[in-house]
Amino acid sequence: MLSVLFCNEMLGLGHLRLSLTLAEALVAEDESSSALVMTGSMAFGGLRTPTRVDVVKLPTSPLDANTSWSATSRRPPANLAIGAAGVRALRSELSVATVAQLRPEVVVVDYRPLGRDEELRPTLELLREQGGCTVALGLWDVDDAPERLRTQWTAELLEAIAELYDLALVYGPSLTGDVRIEALRSAGVPVHHTGLVGVPMAHHPPADLGEGYLLATAGGGVDGVALLDAVLDAIAERPLPVTTVLVTGPMMAADEIARLRGRAVGPDVRVEEARADMDAVLAGARAVVSMAGYNTVSEVLGSGKPALLVPRTFPRVEQLNRARRWEAAGRVEVLEPESLGPALLSERIAALLERPPSAGEPLTGASDAAAILRDLSCP
């Protein structure tokens, strides 16, 4: 079975990491299977590429005035000195050429059903014309505020999804009142929920870090410096009885990483820019302080480590919704960024280090999704 996964990269690693994990599951059952992940993310070189999986690097799609991230200073690098329309036309043509040549049996499109500015519509239309391919839309467990989602999931978009897709996959348990799921079902699109997608925790900690430390991670790192600064402030307020390991993420700005390194003096704090062995880093942690991106939360839940989530609340509240969901389930603690003062954070960290680990959440989502897609593509 040949699969193509379109990773609609945003700012961070989440979409790409999920796509690679799903690709690995899609090829796991059959040594003659292959999967190709197509992405514009600049960070793919720092991630492990599974066996029989490859990555096509598309030109990075620049953000425009209609994207909420444009209200921030964070923008993904766009290295081509051509306009946004030209970049997206090129991405669209490369995607069409890929499916025309490979004729995949499974295609999974991540997050944006038609791509940015509908750049994937010609590819999806070609897949329908070619036939013989199961086309799935992949969605995270939660998303933005309901009122914003209602403006995005328009009747026109839902009509296109019903015409061009066979099903939607939601990578997490069902949630009452999810605007996206209700809209898809009302349009006649079958919706399948899976378990959480994530890389299982390693059996052993990394040799260079040992174990028993506080892990503070900012995911991809593009907007995580405030959290890591706050952790350093909290340590200064109340020194910890354990080492602290800060993982900035590969997308944090170089000057921000340098400033964190300058603050992290002494043997009790280590700053790591990026680790390809985050499964082992998580295995060695006594407790975790992190943002609330999909992959980070899934893997923290899978580990059972005591965790304090500090979610992003702008420009979307997807991370806040995820953090609150798992807090209500009793699996994590949450501190909203507006409360991120050193005194309170130091208290919360001290309490976190006293908590025992719990049973991990099964990370079955990738294998669940792969089984659903195999069953549909090979009746």
CORWONOR-V719026 format. One line per field, one symbol per residue. burial: # if it has 9 or more other C-alpha atoms within 8 Angstrom, else .. A space follows every 10 residues. Layout:
burial = ???
This chain:
burial = #########. .######### #######... ..######## #.#......# .####..### ###....### ...###.... ...#..#### ##.###.##. ..######## #..###..## ########.. ..######## #.###...## ..#....##. ##.####### ###....##. .####.#.## #.######.# ##..##.... ########## ##.##.#### #####.#... ..######## ##...##..# #..#....## ####....## ########## ########## ########## ###..##### ####.##... .######..# .#.###.### .##......# ..######## #.##..#..
